[in-house]
Amino acid sequence: MEDRLYEFADVRRAKTSKAGMTIFVVLYAVIDRSIHAGGASLPLFNVYRSEDSMTELSAFPITAKWPAQHPERLQLYSLPTPNGVKVSIMLEETGLPYEPHLVSFETNDQTSPAFLSLNPNNKIPAIIDPDGPDGKPLGLFESGAILLYLADKTGQFIPQDAAGRYETIQWVMFQMGGIGPMFGQLGFFNKFAGKDYEDKRPRDRYVAESKRLLGVVEQRLAGRKWIMGDEYTIADIASFPWIRNLIGFYEAGDLVGIDNFPNVKRVLAAFVARPAVDRGLNIPKRG
């Protein structure tokens, strides 16, 4: 894998000479430490439209319940759950400016008409990007779709070669279709259904399936730094919040025999040690 250094400039406000208009510029400089003949990575620029000409986000009904204080920024509607923190971690890793909004399950925010207007499936996370494709605002839900969108938007955390790109997407889909649903069911039966329920078969089924899935990840990580080798990608950002949650919040580490998966534990430790991950795990802050 190529060893890349990503450098970011802060969001900068600059006055133009026309009518005092304010523009926002976010600069992403991508520098290859090892440049192969015939192909250096090109810088990627993302220029937000002027405040005066920016599309009004009030066209999205969700902004009536969660007003945008910074409409020039990407709007995140979420909660610090495994699916929610995937996106906050990705945003922290990329350096994209964003404004988080807490969607509280305690008050059933996710079933409100305002939230359903953006995600009819009443699940977090969801986003509105005021600077979407062709400069038009874009609303998105489903954490995997959002990760892929942000990777494409910034040119980060996804391989640039076609084979590597599709292999990364493959592992994101593996998490979305396997790790998330199965770990979630195990967490429910282990922590919330009660220890004394009569029929043990549901929990036993999800314990067995969770072990199998961890075995797949364990094998993949053998001899690798991250899921895609030396390159940290959205495959890691998708998977490790769920593995962390299985051991921590769901209290199922002993049930699945997590010590039997040393590669998973090794990479999980490296993942949570990343500063952007540490920040993203607590965004949006709970009330």
N, C-alpha and C positions, 0 to 999 in steps of 0.2 A: 504493500500500500504506500502511496506517496505520503510523505510527512509534510503536512501543511500547517502554516501558522496563520491564524486569523486575527487581524487587528481591526479594532472598531474605533471610530470617532464618536464622541458623544453627539446627541442630537443638538444641532446648532441653530440658533435663531439669527437671521441676518436680514437687515433692512435693505430693500431694493430702492432704486431711485424713483420708482413709480408709485405715487400715492401712498408712500410709507407702508407698502404691503409687506407682510411678514411671511417668510417661507421657512419651511423646515427641511433640513437635509440630513439624511443618514447615510454615512459612507461606510462601505464594507470593502476593505482591502484584503485580497486573498493573495498570499505570497507562498509560492512553492519553495521549500528549502532544497528540494532536489528537482531540477527542471530537466525533463527529458527533451531530447532533440526534437524540434518541430512543434512543441506545444507547451507554452507556459499558461497557467491559469490567468484569466482576465479579471480585473476588478469588477465587482458588481455594485452598481449604484442604485439607490432607491430614493427618489426625490418626491416628497409629499407636495401636493398642490398647495397653493396659497390659501390662507385662512378665508380670504374674501371669496374665493371661487370653489372652496371645498363643498362637496355634496353634503346636504343637510342630513345628519343621521336620524333625525326625528321621523324619517320615512320608515324606520324600523320601529314597530310598536313596543319592542322590548325596552327601548330607551326612555319610555314614559315611566316605567317602574324603576329602572336603573339609569338615571340621567348621566350622560357623558360629560365629565368635567373637562376632558381633553379629547375632543372629537377627532383631532388629527392623529390620535394614537389608535392602535388596534385595541378593540374592546373584548375583554375576556369575562365570560360568565361561568363561574365554576365554584368548586368546593375542594378542599384538600383531601380527596379520595385517590386511590390508585389511578383511576382514569383522569381525574381532574389535574393531578400534579404532573402528568405526562406533558401537558401543554404549558403549564407555568414553568416547568423545568426547561422545556424547549425554548421558550421565550427568554428565559434568563441566560441560557447558553448562547443564543444568537445575538443578544443585545438589542433586539427590536423594541422600540418604545411601545408600551401597552398600559392599559388601565384595567385593573381587575375589579370585578364585582362579585360579591359573595351571594351565592344562591343557597339559601338556608333550607335544609330538609325539615328542620324543626317547625318552620312555618309553612311548609309545603310550597315554597317558591317555585319549585320545578313543575308544579301543576297549574300555575297561574296562567291566565290567558296571555299575559305579556311574554312569559318564557316560551309558551307553546307556539307563539307566533314565529319564533326563531328555530325551535326544535320541537316539532310535533310529537316526538317520541319521549318527551319530558325527562331527558337525561342530560347530565352535565358531562363534559364541558361543551360550550358553544362559543363562537367568536363572531365578531363583525370586523372585517378589515376595511377601513375607509379607503385604502389604496390597493384595491384588489386588481385582478387582471384588467388590462386596458384602462387602468386608473379609475375603475368604477368600484363602489363598495360591494363587498361580498360577505354574506353570512354563511357560516358552516357549522355543522355539528358532526359528531363521531370523532373520538380522539385520534384514531388512526388516520382518518382523512385530513384532520387538522395538522398532524405531524408531517404528513407528506406534503401538504400545501406549504407549510412554513419552510420545510427543507428545500422545496423548489423555489420559493420566493427569495430565500437568502443564499442559496447555493451551498448550504452547510449541512453536515451530518448525514449526507447520503452520497455514495460514490458517484463520480461523474461518468464512469464508463457504464455502458448499457447493462452488461452482465452483472456488475456489482450492484447497480441500482435495483435490478429486479430481484436479486438474491436478498437484498436488504428488505425490500417490500414483502418478500416471501416470509421473512422472520417477523415482520410486523403483523402480517395476517395470522401467523402461527400464534402470536400472543392474543390477538383479537378473538380468534375462533376457539382457542384452547385454554391458554393460561388464565385469561380473565374470567370466562364463564365457570370453569371448573374450580379455580381457587375461590371464587365468590360463593359458590354453592357449599364448598367445604367450610368456609368461614361462617356461613349461616347456620349450618347444622352443628358446628362445633361450639360456636359462641352464643348464638341467639335462639336456637330451637330448644335449648335446655338440655342439661346433661342426663336427665332421667326419662327422656322420651323412650317409648317402648320399642319401636322399630329402629334398630341400629343400621339397617341396610343402606339407607341413603348416605349417611356419613361414611360408612365403610366404602361405598362405591366411589365417593369423591376423594377419599384418602388415597385409594388405589390409583385413580386417574391422575391425581396431583403428583404422586410419586412417579408415575410414568412420564408425565410431562417434564418434571424436573430432571429425569434421566436423559431425556432428549437434549435439554439445555446443557446438562453436565457433559455429555459426549461432544456437543458442538464446541464447548469452551476448552476442551482438552488441547493444550498447546497454543491457545489463543489468548490474547489480551482482552479482547472484546468479542462480541458475537460475530462481527465481520473481520476479525483479525486485529491488526494494529489500529484500525480506524474506528473511533467511537461514532456511533450512528443512531438514527431514530429507532433501530431495532433494540438497542440497549435502553433508550429512553422509554420505549413502550413496555419492556419486559420487567425491568428491575423494580419499579414501584410496586408491582404486584407481588414479586417475590419477597420484598421487604415487608409488605402488608401481611402476607401469609404467616411469616415468622413472628411479626410484632403484634399488630392489632388483632389478628385472628387467633393468635396464640396456638398455632398449629405446627410449630417447628418440630416438636417431639413426635407428633402424630405422623408426619411425613418422613421422619428420620433425616432431618436436614444435614446432620453431620456426615451422612453418607454421600453428600454431594459437595466435595471440597472445592471443585472449580466454580460452582455456583456461589459458594460462600466467599471465595477469593474475589470474584468479579463484583459481587454485591458490595463488598467492603470498599473496593476502588470506586464504585459508582457513588455511594453515599458520601465519600470523601471529597467529591468535586464541589467547589464553592457554589456553582450555579445550582447544583442539585440541593444543597443545603438550604439555599434561599427558596427555591421553587417548591420545596416540600411544605412550606408554610404560607403559600399564596393561593387564593386570597386568605387573609387572616380571618379566623373565626370570630364571631361577635362575642 
